[in-house]
Amino acid sequence: MVYPMQAPTSPPPRRVPPKPSVSYIVDCMYEFTYVWLITGERFWFYPTRLEYGEVSGYRWNGVFWTFFGFDPRYIDAVACSPTPTLY
């Protein structure tokens, strides 16, 4: 399956999901994903690329999606809908 590497055309869900105790960003690729960072920051994200030392995609700023990348070591937890599947 080929996925587009472009921003979503709709906003993320209005409801913030509960923070899971165990989660993996790889399970949330190309899904609306709520991210909690170890710095305390949290935001909606649409991940499109995952590599060693970087996850990138689109971050919701409250009005529109902007391209954004960060180090996945800063991730505390992620939640995406549908519920992530563990391999």
C-alpha positions as CSV (number, residue, x, y, z in Angstrom):
1,M,0.0,0.0,0.0
2,V,1.3,3.5,-0.9
3,Y,0.6,6.4,1.4
4,P,0.7,10.0,0.4
5,M,3.3,12.2,2.2
6,Q,1.0,15.2,2.4
7,A,-0.9,16.9,5.1
8,P,-4.4,15.7,6.0
9,T,-7.3,17.6,4.4
10,S,-9.3,17.7,7.6
11,P,-8.7,18.7,11.2
12,P,-7.9,16.1,13.9
13,P,-10.7,14.8,16.2
14,R,-12.0,17.2,18.7
15,R,-11.7,14.8,21.6
16,V,-8.2,14.2,23.1
17,P,-7.7,10.5,23.7
18,P,-6.7,9.1,27.0
19,K,-2.9,8.7,27.5
20,P,-1.9,5.1,27.2
21,S,0.6,3.4,29.4
22,V,2.3,1.7,26.5
23,S,2.4,3.0,22.9
24,Y,4.6,3.1,19.8
25,I,4.7,5.8,17.1
26,V,5.2,3.1,14.4
27,D,1.6,1.9,15.1
28,C,0.3,5.4,14.3
29,M,1.8,6.1,10.9
30,Y,-0.7,7.9,8.6
31,E,-3.2,8.3,11.5
32,F,-4.4,11.3,13.5
33,T,-2.1,10.9,16.5
34,Y,-2.1,12.7,19.9
35,V,1.5,13.0,21.1
36,W,2.7,13.6,24.7
37,L,6.4,14.6,24.9
38,I,8.6,14.2,28.0
39,T,8.9,18.0,28.1
40,G,5.2,18.3,28.9
41,E,4.2,19.5,25.5
42,R,1.3,17.7,23.8
43,F,-0.3,18.1,20.4
44,W,-2.0,16.5,17.4
45,F,0.3,15.0,14.8
46,Y,0.0,13.1,11.6
47,P,3.2,11.1,11.2
48,T,4.3,10.3,7.6
49,R,8.0,9.3,8.1
50,L,9.9,7.5,10.8
51,E,13.6,7.0,10.7
52,Y,16.4,6.5,13.3
53,G,16.5,9.7,15.2
54,E,13.6,11.5,13.5
55,V,9.9,11.3,13.1
56,S,8.3,13.8,10.8
57,G,4.9,14.6,9.5
58,Y,2.3,17.3,10.1
59,R,1.4,19.1,13.4
60,W,-1.9,20.7,14.0
61,N,-1.5,24.3,15.1
62,G,-5.2,24.8,15.9
63,V,-6.0,26.2,12.4
64,F,-4.1,24.2,9.9
65,W,-1.4,21.5,9.5
66,T,2.3,22.5,9.3
67,F,5.2,20.3,8.5
68,F,7.1,19.3,11.7
69,G,9.8,16.9,12.7
70,F,11.3,15.9,16.1
71,D,13.4,13.3,17.8
72,P,11.3,10.3,18.8
73,R,13.3,9.9,22.0
74,Y,11.3,12.8,23.4
75,I,8.0,10.9,23.0
76,D,6.4,10.0,26.3
77,A,3.3,8.5,24.8
78,V,1.1,8.5,21.6
79,A,-2.5,7.7,21.0
80,C,-4.1,7.2,17.6
81,S,-7.4,6.1,16.3
82,P,-8.1,3.4,15.6
83,T,-6.4,1.8,18.6
84,P,-2.8,0.9,17.8
85,T,-2.0,-2.8,17.1
86,L,1.0,-4.3,18.8
87,Y,3.2,-6.6,16.7
